[in-house]
Amino acid sequence: LSDTSDNLFKILFNILLKIITIYNIVMQNYSLALKFLPFLLINCLILTSCSAKLTNIKHSEPKIINLEENFIIEGKFKLQINSLIEKGYFILNKKNSLIQLSLRNNFLSPERTFLFNVQDTLNLGDFFEEVDEKKITTSGIISLEWLLRGLSGDRDFKGSDGWNTKYPEGFQLINGYRVPYKIDLYKKNVKLQIVLKKMI
C-alpha cells in the first residue's frame, strides 16, 4: 500500500512540473495562453481526481477492533452442548463497559436481550430458546472478555477455563475491519461457531 502511494505521488509531482513548465512558456504569448487554458483545466481535474483516489487509498487501510472502544457486531451462531444444538442470529453492542447481547433463533422468533458488564460471564444456555437447564453444565460458561477477544481475532490471548479458539477461514475485511470471518470456540463437549456479518 505504501509503494502504491509513493508511486502515485511521483506521478502527480511529474505532471505538476510539466504543467508549470508549459504554462510558463505559453504565457509569453497571450493567444497561446488562451488555447492552453482548456488543457490546463483538464489537467487540474485529473490532479484533483488522483488526489481523491490517493485519499481513498489511505482511508481504506483495514481497521482492527479496539476492545476499549464502542462497537456493534452482527452475525450468526451455531451452538452445540452435548446433544443439544441451537442456531440463530445475534447482535452484540458494546458501549463503554456494558454489553447488550440480542439473540434471535430465527426471523419469526421474538428477540431476547441480555445486559452484561464486560467483566461478567455468559451462560451459553441463554442461546437456546427452550432448554432444560439441568442439561447445561458449568462447561457452558464463558468469560465475556475472552469471547470479545475471540471475535476480534486476538491470536495472542490465551484460553480461559479450558476454552480454545480457531479461525478456520482466516481473516477478511468486513465493513473496513480486518476480522476473522468464522470463529470456532470450543472445549470438551461444547462448541460455539460464530460467523461475522457486519461491523459498526
Backbone as JSON, one array per atom type, in Angstrom:
{
  "sequence": "LSDTSDNLFKILFNILLKIITIYNIVMQNYSLALKFLPFLLINCLILTSCSAKLTNIKHSEPKIINLEENFIIEGKFKLQINSLIEKGYFILNKKNSLIQLSLRNNFLSPERTFLFNVQDTLNLGDFFEEVDEKKITTSGIISLEWLLRGLSGDRDFKGSDGWNTKYPEGFQLINGYRVPYKIDLYKKNVKLQIVLKKMI",
  "N": [[0.82, -1.2, 0.0], [1.96, 1.25, 0.77], [3.92, 1.52, -1.21], [2.31, 1.89, -3.47], [1.14, 4.36, -2.87], [3.44, 6.0, -2.84], [4.28, 5.83, -5.53], [2.09, 7.0, -6.81], [2.23, 9.59, -5.81], [4.65, 10.4, -7.01], [3.96, 10.38, -9.73], [1.94, 12.36, -9.78], [3.47, 14.56, -9.01], [5.3, 14.8, -11.15], [3.53, 15.35, -13.26], [2.56, 17.82, -12.41], [4.91, 19.4, -12.55], [5.36, 19.41, -15.32], [3.1, 20.76, -16.21], [3.51, 23.31, -15.07], [5.87, 24.07, -16.39], [5.08, 24.14, -19.12], [3.07, 26.05, -18.91], [4.5, 28.35, -18.2], [5.87, 28.79, -20.56], [3.87, 29.21, -22.54], [2.55, 31.4, -21.55], [3.96, 33.53, -22.3], [3.01, 34.23, -24.69], [0.0, 35.6, -25.48], [-2.17, 34.67, -27.05], [-1.56, 31.98, -27.35], [-1.79, 31.27, -24.71], [-4.55, 31.41, -24.27], [-5.39, 29.27, -25.85], [-4.21, 27.28, -24.47], [-5.57, 27.17, -22.11], [-7.93, 25.38, -21.85], [-6.56, 22.92, -21.82], [-5.1, 23.19, -19.47], [-7.13, 23.3, -17.56], [-8.25, 20.73, -17.81], [-6.12, 19.12, -16.96], [-5.93, 19.97, -14.33], [-8.29, 18.95, -13.33], [-7.72, 16.25, -13.56], [-5.6, 16.0, -11.75], [-6.96, 16.62, -9.39], [-8.74, 14.47, -9.26], [-6.95, 12.31, -9.01], [-5.81, 12.94, -6.55], [-7.98, 12.61, -4.89], [-8.36, 9.86, -5.16], [-6.01, 8.97, -3.99], [-6.43, 9.77, -1.38], [-8.56, 8.1, -0.74], [-7.27, 5.65, -0.86], [-5.57, 5.83, 1.35], [-7.47, 5.95, 3.4], [-8.57, 3.46, 3.19], [-7.21, 1.59, 4.57], [-7.22, -1.32, 6.52], [-9.16, -1.59, 9.51], [-8.78, -2.46, 12.98], [-10.45, -4.23, 15.53], [-10.85, -2.44, 18.43], [-10.89, -3.2, 21.69], [-11.31, -1.45, 23.71], [-12.9, 0.51, 22.76], [-16.18, 1.59, 21.57], [-18.46, -0.55, 19.84], [-20.38, -2.41, 17.37], [-21.39, -5.66, 16.67], [-22.63, -7.92, 14.32], [-24.04, -11.08, 13.5], [-24.14, -14.66, 12.81], [-24.83, -17.65, 14.69], [-23.92, -20.95, 15.81], [-24.54, -23.3, 18.14], [-23.46, -25.99, 20.11], [-24.06, -28.1, 22.74], [-23.32, -30.86, 24.43], [-25.74, -33.06, 23.37], [-27.42, -31.15, 22.5], [-28.41, -28.74, 20.12], [-28.35, -25.52, 18.76], [-29.27, -22.86, 16.58], [-28.92, -19.53, 15.24], [-29.26, -15.91, 15.24], [-27.34, -13.02, 16.14], [-26.79, -9.88, 17.87], [-24.29, -7.93, 19.04], [-23.69, -5.37, 21.14], [-21.4, -3.21, 22.23], [-20.83, -0.8, 24.61], [-18.95, 1.44, 26.2], [-18.32, 0.05, 29.3], [-20.32, -1.76, 29.2], [-22.28, -4.42, 27.82], [-24.63, -5.24, 25.45], [-26.47, -7.92, 24.51], [-28.24, -9.31, 21.95], [-30.42, -11.86, 20.97], [-31.72, -14.02, 18.5], [-33.47, -16.73, 17.36], [-34.6, -17.33, 14.93], [-35.99, -15.49, 12.12], [-38.64, -15.16, 12.74], [-38.99, -15.63, 15.4], [-39.22, -14.21, 18.73], [-37.1, -11.5, 19.83], [-34.52, -11.82, 22.18], [-33.02, -10.1, 24.81], [-30.04, -9.36, 26.56], [-28.19, -7.92, 29.23], [-24.92, -7.07, 30.13], [-21.92, -6.67, 32.1], [-18.59, -5.97, 31.01], [-16.8, -7.54, 32.42], [-18.25, -9.73, 33.19], [-19.55, -13.14, 33.1], [-20.82, -15.35, 30.58], [-23.63, -17.37, 30.24], [-23.97, -19.95, 28.15], [-26.29, -21.3, 27.79], [-28.26, -19.44, 27.5], [-28.46, -19.0, 24.82], [-30.17, -20.83, 23.83], [-33.51, -21.22, 22.85], [-35.5, -22.73, 24.06], [-34.83, -24.84, 26.68], [-33.76, -27.48, 28.81], [-32.56, -26.58, 31.79], [-31.03, -28.22, 33.4], [-29.47, -29.69, 31.75], [-27.47, -28.06, 30.96], [-24.27, -27.59, 31.77], [-21.52, -26.43, 33.88], [-19.58, -26.2, 31.97], [-20.61, -24.75, 29.97], [-20.21, -22.09, 30.46], [-18.79, -18.98, 29.75], [-16.21, -16.54, 29.65], [-16.92, -13.14, 29.08], [-15.03, -11.27, 28.31], [-13.07, -12.88, 27.18], [-14.54, -13.94, 25.1], [-14.98, -11.64, 23.53], [-12.36, -11.07, 22.77], [-11.87, -13.28, 21.23], [-13.66, -12.84, 19.12], [-12.52, -10.6, 18.02], [-10.27, -11.55, 16.86], [-7.88, -11.87, 18.2], [-4.94, -13.35, 18.43], [-3.04, -13.69, 20.34], [-4.13, -13.98, 22.79], [-4.58, -15.99, 25.57], [-6.25, -19.13, 26.25], [-9.26, -19.45, 28.26], [-10.28, -21.01, 31.16], [-10.1, -23.57, 29.97], [-11.08, -23.13, 27.41], [-10.76, -22.98, 23.86], [-9.72, -21.53, 20.71], [-10.32, -21.16, 17.18], [-9.69, -20.06, 13.82], [-11.01, -20.96, 11.18], [-11.36, -20.08, 8.52], [-9.64, -18.02, 8.15], [-8.79, -14.48, 7.98], [-10.86, -11.7, 7.06], [-12.01, -8.73, 5.3], [-14.49, -6.86, 6.73], [-16.82, -4.5, 6.48], [-14.71, -2.67, 6.52], [-13.15, -3.53, 8.63], [-10.58, -5.68, 9.7], [-11.12, -8.84, 10.38], [-11.72, -12.12, 11.78], [-13.61, -14.25, 9.7], [-15.04, -16.53, 10.35], [-15.43, -17.99, 13.52], [-14.4, -20.42, 15.75], [-15.18, -21.5, 18.89], [-14.38, -23.58, 21.5], [-14.6, -26.33, 23.84], [-14.16, -29.36, 25.51], [-17.24, -30.81, 25.62], [-18.56, -28.76, 24.35], [-19.29, -26.49, 21.75], [-19.06, -23.47, 20.1], [-19.85, -21.84, 17.26], [-19.25, -19.02, 15.32], [-20.24, -16.72, 12.87], [-19.25, -13.84, 11.39], [-21.03, -11.0, 10.23], [-21.49, -8.26, 10.05], [-19.96, -5.16, 10.91], [-19.82, -2.37, 13.01]],
  "CA": [[0.0, 0.0, 0.0], [2.85, 2.4, 0.82], [4.55, 1.64, -2.53], [1.3, 2.46, -4.37], [1.02, 5.78, -2.53], [4.65, 6.68, -3.29], [4.26, 5.9, -6.99], [1.08, 7.97, -7.2], [2.79, 10.91, -5.5], [5.66, 10.72, -8.03], [3.25, 10.68, -10.97], [1.32, 13.66, -9.61], [4.52, 15.58, -8.98], [5.82, 14.96, -12.51], [2.51, 16.03, -14.05], [2.53, 19.21, -11.97], [6.09, 20.06, -13.08], [5.16, 19.61, -16.76], [2.1, 21.82, -16.39], [4.15, 24.59, -14.75], [6.82, 24.38, -17.46], [4.32, 24.52, -20.31], [2.36, 27.29, -18.61], [5.46, 29.46, -18.26], [6.21, 29.03, -21.97], [2.76, 29.75, -23.31], [2.11, 32.68, -21.02], [4.7, 34.58, -23.0], [2.19, 34.56, -25.86], [-1.37, 35.66, -24.97], [-3.05, 33.82, -27.86], [-1.27, 30.59, -26.98], [-2.3, 31.06, -23.36], [-5.97, 31.12, -24.38], [-5.53, 27.92, -26.38], [-3.7, 26.34, -23.46], [-6.44, 27.17, -20.94], [-8.68, 24.13, -21.69], [-5.63, 21.86, -21.45], [-4.76, 23.4, -18.07], [-8.29, 22.92, -16.76], [-8.37, 19.27, -17.85], [-5.08, 18.55, -16.11], [-6.29, 20.27, -12.95], [-9.3, 17.97, -12.96], [-7.03, 14.96, -13.4], [-4.87, 16.07, -10.48], [-7.95, 16.54, -8.31], [-9.23, 13.09, -9.22], [-5.88, 11.46, -8.48], [-5.66, 13.25, -5.13], [-9.11, 11.97, -4.2], [-8.09, 8.42, -5.12], [-4.96, 8.76, -3.01], [-7.06, 9.89, -0.06], [-9.33, 6.88, -0.52], [-6.32, 4.57, -0.58], [-5.12, 5.96, 2.73], [-8.55, 5.65, 4.31], [-9.01, 2.09, 3.01], [-6.41, 0.7, 5.4], [-8.15, -2.06, 7.39], [-9.19, -1.28, 10.94], [-8.77, -3.59, 13.89], [-11.36, -3.98, 16.65], [-10.24, -2.0, 19.68], [-11.83, -3.62, 22.73], [-11.54, -0.33, 24.62], [-13.84, 1.43, 22.12], [-17.54, 1.1, 21.37], [-18.67, -1.16, 18.53], [-21.52, -3.31, 17.24], [-21.08, -6.82, 15.83], [-23.79, -8.73, 13.98], [-23.66, -12.32, 12.85], [-24.9, -15.89, 13.04], [-24.17, -18.59, 15.61], [-24.36, -22.34, 15.95], [-24.06, -23.77, 19.44], [-23.72, -27.39, 20.46], [-23.69, -28.51, 24.09], [-23.7, -32.27, 24.48], [-26.56, -33.42, 22.21], [-28.28, -30.01, 22.18], [-27.9, -27.87, 19.06], [-29.18, -24.34, 18.5], [-28.75, -21.92, 15.58], [-29.65, -18.27, 15.26], [-28.59, -14.66, 14.9], [-27.03, -12.22, 17.33], [-26.25, -8.53, 17.76], [-23.54, -7.61, 20.25], [-23.47, -3.93, 21.19], [-20.54, -2.82, 23.35], [-20.77, 0.64, 24.87], [-18.16, 1.62, 27.43], [-18.06, -1.23, 29.96], [-21.54, -2.55, 29.14], [-22.52, -5.2, 26.61], [-26.01, -5.67, 25.22], [-26.49, -9.06, 23.59], [-29.58, -9.64, 21.47], [-30.42, -13.17, 20.31], [-32.95, -14.4, 17.78], [-33.21, -18.04, 16.78], [-34.96, -17.19, 13.52], [-36.58, -14.18, 11.89], [-40.01, -15.13, 13.24], [-38.99, -15.76, 16.85], [-39.01, -12.93, 19.43], [-35.72, -11.2, 20.18], [-34.22, -11.84, 23.61], [-31.92, -9.18, 25.05], [-29.36, -9.51, 27.85], [-27.26, -6.83, 29.52], [-23.8, -7.55, 30.93], [-20.69, -5.9, 32.25], [-17.51, -6.63, 30.27], [-16.13, -8.5, 33.29], [-19.16, -10.82, 33.54], [-19.5, -14.39, 32.33], [-22.03, -15.62, 29.79], [-24.13, -18.74, 30.25], [-24.36, -20.25, 26.76], [-27.66, -21.8, 27.79], [-29.14, -18.34, 27.08], [-28.59, -19.04, 23.36], [-31.26, -21.74, 23.5], [-34.84, -20.64, 23.05], [-36.12, -23.58, 25.07], [-33.86, -25.86, 27.06], [-33.77, -27.96, 30.18], [-31.35, -26.02, 32.4], [-30.24, -29.27, 34.03], [-28.56, -30.25, 30.76], [-26.4, -27.1, 30.75], [-23.32, -27.69, 32.87], [-20.6, -25.29, 34.02], [-18.75, -26.1, 30.77], [-21.26, -23.8, 29.07], [-19.98, -20.74, 30.96], [-17.64, -18.4, 29.06], [-15.9, -15.16, 30.01], [-17.25, -12.21, 28.01], [-13.79, -10.67, 27.84], [-12.42, -13.85, 26.29], [-15.39, -14.02, 23.9], [-14.7, -10.46, 22.72], [-11.03, -11.22, 22.17], [-12.01, -14.28, 20.17], [-14.34, -12.2, 17.99], [-11.63, -9.6, 17.41], [-9.16, -12.22, 16.18], [-6.66, -11.74, 19.0], [-4.28, -14.65, 18.48], [-2.11, -13.74, 21.47], [-4.86, -14.14, 24.03], [-4.6, -17.39, 25.99], [-7.56, -19.69, 26.56], [-9.79, -19.22, 29.6], [-11.04, -22.15, 31.7], [-10.11, -24.69, 29.04], [-11.6, -22.76, 26.1], [-9.82, -22.81, 22.75], [-10.3, -20.81, 19.58], [-9.75, -21.38, 15.85], [-10.24, -19.24, 12.75], [-10.86, -21.91, 10.07], [-11.37, -19.44, 7.19], [-8.73, -16.88, 8.16], [-9.3, -13.13, 8.22], [-11.45, -11.0, 5.92], [-12.43, -7.35, 5.54], [-15.93, -6.71, 6.9], [-17.08, -3.08, 6.77], [-13.45, -1.97, 6.77], [-12.44, -4.15, 9.74], [-9.93, -6.96, 9.44], [-11.59, -9.73, 11.44], [-11.96, -13.5, 11.31], [-14.97, -14.43, 9.18], [-15.66, -17.6, 11.12], [-14.72, -18.24, 14.76], [-14.8, -21.63, 16.49], [-14.84, -21.51, 20.31], [-14.75, -24.93, 21.9], [-13.98, -27.03, 24.97], [-14.82, -30.61, 25.87], [-18.48, -31.14, 24.9], [-19.22, -27.52, 23.96], [-18.71, -25.81, 20.6], [-19.8, -22.3, 19.63], [-19.33, -21.35, 16.0], [-19.78, -17.7, 15.03], [-19.94, -16.16, 11.55], [-19.44, -12.38, 11.44], [-21.69, -10.47, 9.05], [-21.5, -6.79, 10.0], [-19.21, -4.46, 11.95], [-20.08, -0.94, 13.06]],
  "C": [[0.86, 1.25, 0.0], [3.54, 2.61, -0.51], [3.59, 2.28, -3.53], [1.15, 3.95, -4.13], [2.22, 6.56, -3.03], [4.66, 6.86, -4.8], [3.25, 6.94, -7.47], [1.54, 9.38, -6.93], [3.8, 11.34, -6.57], [5.01, 11.12, -9.35], [2.61, 12.06, -10.91], [2.34, 14.79, -9.65], [5.07, 15.86, -10.37], [4.82, 15.69, -13.41], [2.47, 17.51, -13.71], [3.71, 20.0, -12.52], [5.93, 20.38, -14.58], [4.16, 20.74, -17.01], [2.72, 23.19, -16.13], [5.1, 25.03, -15.86], [6.1, 24.88, -18.71], [3.63, 25.86, -20.11], [3.29, 28.5, -18.71], [5.81, 29.82, -19.71], [5.08, 29.73, -22.7], [2.29, 31.11, -22.8], [2.86, 33.86, -21.63], [3.95, 35.04, -24.26], [0.71, 34.47, -25.46], [-2.31, 34.73, -25.74], [-2.83, 32.35, -27.55], [-1.83, 30.27, -25.59], [-3.78, 30.72, -23.38], [-6.21, 29.71, -24.88], [-5.13, 26.87, -25.33], [-4.66, 26.19, -22.27], [-7.26, 25.89, -20.78], [-7.78, 22.97, -21.24], [-5.29, 21.96, -19.96], [-5.9, 22.96, -17.16], [-8.45, 21.41, -16.69], [-7.35, 18.62, -16.92], [-5.34, 18.83, -14.63], [-7.33, 19.28, -12.44], [-8.69, 16.59, -12.72], [-6.3, 14.91, -12.07], [-5.82, 15.94, -9.29], [-8.47, 15.13, -8.13], [-8.21, 12.16, -8.61], [-5.7, 11.69, -6.99], [-6.77, 12.59, -4.32], [-8.9, 10.47, -4.08], [-7.03, 8.1, -4.08], [-5.51, 8.83, -1.59], [-7.85, 8.64, 0.27], [-8.44, 5.71, -0.2], [-5.88, 4.61, 0.87], [-6.21, 5.54, 3.7], [-9.02, 4.2, 4.21], [-8.17, 1.1, 3.81], [-7.34, 0.0, 6.39], [-8.01, -1.65, 8.85], [-9.19, -2.58, 11.74], [-9.67, -3.25, 15.07], [-10.56, -3.61, 17.89], [-11.24, -2.28, 20.8], [-12.1, -2.52, 23.75], [-12.58, 0.64, 24.05], [-15.22, 0.8, 22.0], [-17.68, 0.51, 19.97], [-19.91, -2.04, 18.58], [-21.11, -4.43, 16.27], [-22.38, -7.59, 15.59], [-23.33, -10.0, 13.27], [-24.6, -13.47, 13.16], [-24.12, -16.77, 14.02], [-24.75, -19.99, 15.46], [-23.72, -22.87, 17.22], [-24.44, -25.22, 19.66], [-23.18, -27.66, 21.85], [-24.23, -29.91, 24.28], [-24.5, -32.6, 23.22], [-27.47, -32.27, 21.78], [-27.63, -29.13, 21.13], [-28.89, -26.72, 18.85], [-28.49, -23.44, 17.49], [-29.55, -20.63, 15.67], [-28.78, -17.1, 14.88], [-28.36, -13.86, 16.17], [-26.6, -10.81, 16.93], [-25.58, -8.22, 19.09], [-23.17, -6.13, 20.19], [-22.66, -3.59, 22.44], [-20.49, -1.31, 23.45], [-20.14, 0.86, 26.23], [-17.91, 0.26, 28.07], [-19.28, -2.14, 29.95], [-21.68, -3.25, 27.79], [-23.99, -5.59, 26.55], [-25.99, -6.75, 24.15], [-27.93, -9.4, 23.24], [-29.52, -10.92, 20.66], [-31.78, -13.41, 19.66], [-32.67, -15.73, 17.08], [-33.64, -18.14, 15.33], [-35.69, -15.86, 13.37], [-38.0, -14.05, 12.43], [-40.05, -15.17, 14.77], [-38.73, -14.4, 17.51], [-37.53, -12.75, 19.79], [-35.57, -11.19, 21.7], [-32.97, -11.0, 23.85], [-31.38, -9.35, 26.47], [-28.36, -8.37, 28.01], [-26.19, -7.32, 30.48], [-22.79, -6.44, 31.14], [-19.59, -6.67, 31.54], [-16.84, -7.71, 31.11], [-17.0, -9.71, 33.65], [-18.86, -12.08, 32.73], [-20.85, -14.59, 31.64], [-22.38, -17.1, 29.89], [-24.65, -19.06, 28.85], [-25.74, -20.88, 26.67], [-28.65, -20.74, 27.37], [-29.34, -18.33, 25.56], [-29.74, -19.94, 22.93], [-32.59, -21.07, 23.79], [-35.61, -21.41, 24.11], [-35.14, -24.69, 25.4], [-34.07, -26.23, 28.52], [-32.46, -27.5, 30.84], [-30.47, -27.09, 33.04], [-29.21, -29.86, 33.06], [-27.38, -29.31, 30.46], [-25.48, -27.13, 31.97], [-22.44, -26.44, 32.92], [-19.68, -25.15, 32.81], [-19.34, -25.12, 29.77], [-21.13, -22.37, 29.54], [-18.71, -20.19, 30.3], [-17.46, -16.95, 29.5], [-16.21, -14.24, 28.83], [-16.0, -11.54, 27.45], [-13.09, -11.6, 26.86], [-13.21, -14.0, 25.0], [-15.1, -12.84, 22.97], [-13.34, -10.56, 22.04], [-11.05, -12.25, 21.05], [-12.65, -13.69, 18.93], [-13.43, -11.21, 17.27], [-10.47, -10.24, 16.66], [-7.85, -12.11, 16.9], [-6.02, -13.12, 19.17], [-3.37, -14.81, 19.71], [-2.81, -13.98, 22.8], [-4.98, -15.63, 24.37], [-6.01, -17.83, 26.35], [-7.96, -19.47, 28.01], [-10.62, -20.43, 30.02], [-11.17, -23.28, 30.69], [-10.66, -24.37, 27.65], [-10.48, -22.6, 25.09], [-10.52, -22.08, 21.6], [-9.57, -21.13, 18.29], [-10.45, -20.44, 14.87], [-10.09, -20.04, 11.45], [-10.82, -21.28, 8.68], [-10.54, -18.16, 7.17], [-9.45, -15.56, 8.42], [-9.84, -12.52, 6.92], [-11.74, -9.56, 6.31], [-13.95, -7.31, 5.6], [-16.18, -5.29, 7.36], [-15.82, -2.33, 7.18], [-12.64, -2.53, 7.92], [-11.81, -5.47, 9.3], [-10.23, -7.89, 10.61], [-11.7, -11.15, 10.9], [-13.41, -13.64, 10.87], [-15.72, -15.46, 10.01], [-14.79, -17.89, 12.35], [-15.28, -19.5, 15.41], [-14.27, -21.52, 17.92], [-15.29, -22.85, 20.86], [-13.99, -25.4, 23.13], [-14.81, -28.27, 25.27], [-16.05, -30.87, 25.0], [-19.25, -29.91, 24.45], [-18.51, -26.92, 22.75], [-19.63, -24.67, 20.16], [-19.12, -21.79, 18.37], [-20.04, -20.05, 15.64], [-19.32, -17.26, 13.64], [-20.26, -14.67, 11.61], [-20.03, -11.88, 10.13], [-21.57, -8.96, 8.91], [-20.73, -6.22, 11.17], [-19.54, -2.97, 11.86], [-19.23, -0.33, 14.17]]
}
